[in-house]
């Protein structure tokens, strides 16, 4: 009787499991739900370029991602794969909500999500009834993201191997091998060079000359000056848009910023309202510029669509140079007045830290991996190497003559 009772209990358990499974039609409905979610995801992403998505598009994407997150909690997949899927979803959501928004970083997280989805679809517990549809939808997502990469030209992070440093003291541009931290070449023909910017294709450098109010054009394949642009007033800083179309040059002498058309090499306009402007940095989408004001110790925020100053960041001490990290989250500003470099959170426009140990710091350049900064020291003729994780100077490069600015040539 006891054995019979065990069998009955076992049979009842099986029936209960079957009954519990019936309303959901087992895994079929789950797979159908996944198909609907993937269709929503495909529909949410716009055709053409992804950067920058509108708030409405982000909301549609996040709604579909939330549905996918809910589906994952009871998905017919292993617990390990379930966790990977949830992590990938949350990473995408976090990236979409980041301020400032990074197109390339967002696309990378979306690609990572697709790879996990492909593993989910290939999982043995997912049946074959609609597997082909799921694969087709996932491949559609994959093709959309590949198109975004081609549109935005997202590439592997460039590797900085060479840097160019202007020397105010002897009017020379030094070329430095960052593998050895040694000067390998010198380019002559400048006149009190104060700043340098290199185009995104690493083909051309533009060097401001404080001594004769010009901007020299340098062919980096030959390291020769090939032209000159006139009309500045004690030019001190320069930044170039990522499309290589426009340069912005700060004029220390007349408190404005010149706008230069690099196709014609002509000044086409100016932005006013600064106080002895020195350093300048612009965002990758050419929407915003940050300009250091030597005269009143603040940084102006400029809307480049209107060419108007929209705000300022205070708390500096004779700010000279400025550089923005590749994710555009942080700015670093050198202070010639107290030999420090301030760390600025660009989401809040607040100073969050300070790095010490410089000697009249001026120019600054940051590696694309955001790990290292190189800072020129006007006061002791060397360049400091800064670990941005520890916010400490870890070394230096010597042999300069009143170095003012620095720019990487990426390979």
C-alpha positions in Angstrom: 0.0 0.0 0.0 2.8 2.3 0.8 4.4 1.7 -2.6 1.1 2.3 -4.3 0.8 5.6 -2.4 4.2 6.7 -3.5 3.3 6.0 -7.2 0.0 8.0 -6.8 1.9 10.9 -5.3 4.4 10.8 -8.1 1.7 10.6 -10.7 -0.1 13.5 -9.1 3.1 15.6 -9.1 3.6 14.9 -12.9 0.0 15.9 -13.5 0.4 19.1 -11.5 3.5 20.0 -13.4 1.7 19.4 -16.7 -1.3 21.4 -15.6 0.9 24.3 -14.5 2.7 24.2 -17.8 -0.5 24.2 -19.9 -1.6 27.9 -19.5 1.8 29.1 -20.9 1.9 26.5 -23.6 5.4 25.6 -22.3 8.3 27.2 -24.1 6.4 28.0 -27.2 4.7 31.2 -25.8 8.1 32.3 -24.4 9.7 32.0 -27.8 6.7 33.8 -29.4 7.1 36.5 -26.8 10.8 36.7 -27.7 10.0 37.1 -31.3 7.6 40.0 -30.6 10.3 41.6 -28.5 13.0 41.3 -31.2 10.5 42.7 -33.7 10.0 45.7 -31.4 13.8 46.2 -31.1 14.3 46.1 -34.8 11.5 48.7 -35.2 12.9 50.9 -32.5 16.2 51.5 -34.2 16.2 54.3 -36.8 17.5 53.9 -40.3 20.7 55.7 -41.2 22.9 57.1 -38.4 22.3 56.4 -34.7 24.1 59.4 -33.3 22.6 61.1 -31.5 19.3 59.3 -30.9 16.3 61.4 -29.9 14.7 60.9 -26.4 11.8 59.2 -28.2 14.0 56.7 -29.9 15.9 55.9 -26.6 12.5 55.5 -24.9 11.3 53.0 -27.5 14.6 51.0 -27.3 14.5 50.9 -23.5 10.9 49.8 -23.5 11.8 46.8 -25.7 14.9 46.1 -23.5 12.7 46.2 -20.4 10.4 43.6 -22.1 13.4 41.5 -22.9 14.6 41.8 -19.3 11.2 40.5 -18.0 11.3 37.7 -20.6 14.7 36.7 -19.4 13.6 36.0 -15.9 11.6 32.9 -17.0 13.5 32.2 -20.3 14.0 28.5 -21.2 17.8 28.9 -21.0 20.5 28.0 -18.5 21.0 30.3 -15.5 24.4 31.3 -16.6 23.2 32.4 -20.0 20.2 34.1 -18.4 22.6 36.2 -16.3 24.7 37.1 -19.3 21.6 38.3 -21.1 20.5 40.4 -18.2 24.0 41.9 -17.8 24.1 42.8 -21.6 20.6 44.4 -21.4 21.5 46.5 -18.4 24.8 47.5 -19.9 23.0 48.8 -23.0 20.5 50.7 -20.9 23.2 52.3 -18.8 25.1 53.4 -21.9 22.0 54.9 -23.5 21.4 57.0 -20.4 25.0 58.2 -20.1 25.6 62.0 -20.2 27.5 62.9 -22.3 26.3 60.3 -24.8 28.9 58.2 -26.6 27.8 56.9 -30.0 30.6 54.4 -30.4 30.4 53.1 -26.9 26.6 52.6 -27.2 27.0 50.7 -30.5 29.6 48.4 -28.9 27.2 47.5 -26.1 24.5 46.8 -28.7 26.8 44.5 -30.6 27.6 42.7 -27.4 23.9 42.2 -26.7 23.4 40.7 -30.2 26.2 38.2 -29.5 24.4 37.1 -26.3 21.0 36.9 -28.2 22.6 34.6 -30.8 23.7 32.3 -27.9 20.2 32.4 -26.4 18.6 31.4 -29.7 21.1 28.6 -30.2 20.4 27.2 -26.7 19.1 23.6 -26.8 16.1 24.5 -24.6 14.9 26.9 -27.3 12.9 24.8 -29.8 13.1 24.9 -33.6 9.6 26.1 -34.2 10.5 29.7 -34.6 14.2 29.6 -34.3 14.7 30.7 -37.9 12.5 33.8 -37.3 14.5 34.6 -34.2 17.8 34.2 -36.0 16.5 36.4 -38.9 15.5 39.2 -36.5 18.8 39.0 -34.6 20.7 39.2 -37.9 18.6 42.3 -38.8 19.7 43.9 -35.6 23.3 43.0 -36.4 23.1 44.6 -39.8 21.5 47.7 -38.4 24.4 48.1 -35.9 27.0 47.4 -38.6 25.4 50.2 -40.6 25.7 52.5 -37.7 29.4 51.8 -37.4 29.9 52.5 -41.1 27.9 55.7 -40.8 29.7 57.0 -37.7 33.1 55.5 -38.6 33.5 53.9 -35.2 36.9 52.3 -35.3 39.1 50.5 -32.8 40.6 53.0 -30.4 43.6 54.7 -32.0 47.0 54.0 -30.5 49.2 57.0 -29.7 52.8 56.4 -30.6 54.0 59.9 -31.6 53.4 63.3 -30.1 54.2 66.8 -31.3 55.3 69.5 -28.9 55.6 73.2 -29.5 58.6 75.1 -28.1 58.0 78.7 -27.4 61.7 79.3 -26.5 63.3 78.3 -29.8 60.3 78.3 -32.2 60.7 74.5 -32.9 58.2 71.7 -33.1 59.6 68.5 -31.6 58.5 65.0 -32.6 58.5 62.5 -29.7 58.4 58.7 -29.9 56.2 57.7 -27.0 57.6 54.2 -27.0 60.9 55.6 -25.9 59.9 59.0 -24.7 62.7 60.5 -26.8 62.8 63.4 -29.2 63.3 62.0 -32.7 62.9 65.0 -34.9 62.6 68.8 -35.0 60.6 70.9 -37.4 61.6 74.5 -37.8 60.1 77.7 -39.3 57.7 78.8 -36.6 57.5 82.1 -34.7 56.8 81.7 -31.0 54.5 78.7 -31.4 51.9 78.4 -28.7 49.6 75.6 -29.6 49.1 72.7 -32.0 46.2 70.6 -33.2 46.3 67.6 -35.6 43.5 66.6 -37.9 41.5 63.4 -37.3 43.2 61.7 -40.3 46.6 62.4 -38.7 47.7 64.0 -42.0 48.0 67.7 -41.1 49.0 69.8 -38.1 48.1 73.4 -37.5 50.4 75.5 -35.3 49.6 78.9 -33.9 52.4 81.5 -33.9 52.1 84.0 -31.1 55.1 85.9 -32.5 53.6 86.9 -35.9 49.9 86.3 -35.5 49.7 83.4 -38.0 48.6 79.8 -38.2 51.1 77.4 -39.9 50.0 74.4 -41.8 52.3 71.3 -41.5 52.2 68.2 -43.8 52.9 65.4 -41.3 54.0 63.0 -44.1 57.0 65.3 -44.9 57.1 67.3 -41.6 57.2 70.5 -43.7 55.3 73.8 -43.4 53.1 74.0 -46.5 51.1 77.2 -45.8 50.1 79.9 -43.5 46.8 81.6 -42.4 46.8 85.2 -41.2 44.6 87.6 -39.3 44.9 86.5 -35.7 45.8 88.5 -32.6 48.3 86.7 -30.3 46.8 83.3 -31.1 47.1 81.0 -28.1 45.0 77.9 -28.6 43.5 75.8 -31.4 40.9 73.0 -31.8 39.8 71.3 -35.0 36.5 69.6 -35.7 36.5 65.9 -36.3 35.4 66.4 -39.9 38.5 68.5 -40.5 36.4 71.4 -41.9 36.8 74.0 -39.2 39.4 75.3 -36.7 38.7 77.5 -33.7 41.6 79.7 -32.6 41.7 81.7 -29.4 43.1 85.2 -29.6 44.8 86.2 -26.4 45.2 89.8 -27.7 41.6 90.7 -28.5 39.6 88.3 -26.3 37.8 86.5 -29.1 37.9 83.1 -30.9 38.4 83.0 -34.6 36.5 80.6 -36.8 38.6 79.3 -39.7 37.4 77.5 -42.8 40.1 74.9 -43.5 38.9 74.4 -47.1 39.7 78.0 -48.0 42.1 78.7 -45.1 40.2 81.9 -44.3 38.8 83.3 -41.1 35.0 83.4 -41.6 33.8 84.7 -38.2 34.5 85.0 -34.5 33.0 84.3 -31.1 33.3 87.1 -28.5 33.0 87.6 -24.8 36.2 86.0 -23.5 38.9 87.3 -21.2 42.4 86.6 -22.5 41.3 83.2 -23.9 44.1 80.6 -24.1 43.1 76.9 -24.3 40.2 75.4 -26.2 38.7 72.0 -26.6 35.6 70.9 -28.5 33.3 67.9 -28.4 33.5 65.3 -31.1 30.1 66.3 -32.5 31.3 70.0 -32.7 28.4 71.0 -30.6 30.2 72.5 -27.6 33.5 74.3 -27.0 35.3 74.9 -23.7 37.6 77.9 -23.5 40.0 78.7 -20.7 40.1 82.4 -19.7 43.5 83.5 -18.5 42.1 86.8 -17.4 39.3 85.9 -15.1 40.2 82.3 -14.1 37.2 80.5 -15.5 36.2 78.3 -18.4 33.6 79.4 -20.9 31.1 77.0 -22.3 30.2 77.8 -25.9 27.3 76.6 -28.0 28.9 76.2 -31.5 25.5 76.1 -33.2 24.9 79.7 -32.2 28.5 80.7 -31.4 27.3 82.0 -28.1 28.7 81.6 -24.5 26.0 79.7 -22.6 27.7 79.2 -19.2 31.0 79.1 -17.3 32.9 76.9 -14.9 34.8 78.7 -12.1 37.4 77.8 -9.5 40.6 77.8 -11.5 43.9 79.7 -11.0 45.1 81.3 -14.3 43.8 78.4 -16.4 45.9 77.7 -19.5 45.3 74.4 -21.3 42.3 72.2 -21.5 41.6 68.7 -22.9 38.6 66.4 -22.9 38.6 62.6 -22.5 37.5 60.5 -25.4 34.2 59.7 -23.8 33.7 63.4 -23.2 32.9 62.8 -19.5 35.8 64.7 -18.0 37.9 67.8 -18.8 41.4 68.4 -17.4 42.4 72.1 -17.0 46.0 73.2 -16.2 46.4 76.1 -13.8 49.5 78.2 -14.4 48.9 80.1 -11.3 49.3 77.3 -8.7 51.0 74.5 -10.7 48.0 72.2 -10.6 45.7 70.4 -13.0 42.0 70.4 -12.2 39.6 67.5 -12.9 36.2 68.6 -14.1 33.0 66.5 -14.3 31.3 67.7 -17.5 28.0 66.3 -16.5 27.8 68.7 -13.6 30.5 71.2 -14.7 32.0 71.0 -11.3 35.7 70.6 -10.3 36.0 67.2 -8.6 39.7 66.9 -8.0 43.2 68.3 -8.5 46.6 66.9 -9.5 49.8 68.6 -8.2 53.5 68.7 -9.0 53.7 70.7 -12.2 55.8 73.8 -13.0 53.7 76.5 -14.8 51.7 73.8 -16.6 50.3 74.8 -20.0 49.3 72.3 -22.7 47.7 69.0 -22.2 46.9 65.9 -24.2 45.0 62.7 -23.1 45.4 59.2 -24.6 42.3 57.7 -26.2 42.0 55.1 -23.5 41.8 57.9 -20.9 44.6 56.4 -18.9 47.4 58.9 -19.3 47.8 62.6 -19.7 50.9 64.5 -21.0 51.3 68.0 -19.7 53.8 70.6 -20.9 55.6 72.6 -18.2 56.4 76.1 -19.3 58.5 76.6 -16.1 61.0 73.7 -16.2 61.1 72.7 -19.9 59.8 69.2 -19.6 56.6 67.3 -20.1 54.9 65.5 -17.2 53.4 62.0 -17.7 50.3 61.6 -15.5 48.5 58.4 -14.5 44.9 59.4 -14.7 43.7 56.4 -12.6 45.9 57.4 -9.7 46.0 61.1 -10.6 49.7 61.1 -10.0 52.7 62.2 -12.1 54.7 59.1 -12.9 57.5 60.4 -15.1 58.6 63.1 -17.5 60.1 63.7 -20.9 62.9 66.2 -21.1 64.8 68.2 -23.7 62.4 71.0 -24.6 62.7 74.8 -24.6 59.7 76.4 -22.9 57.2 73.8 -24.1 53.7 75.2 -24.6 51.4 72.6 -26.2 51.1 69.0 -27.2 49.1 66.9 -29.6 49.1 63.2 -30.5 49.4 61.7 -33.9 47.3 58.6 -33.7 48.0 55.5 -35.8 
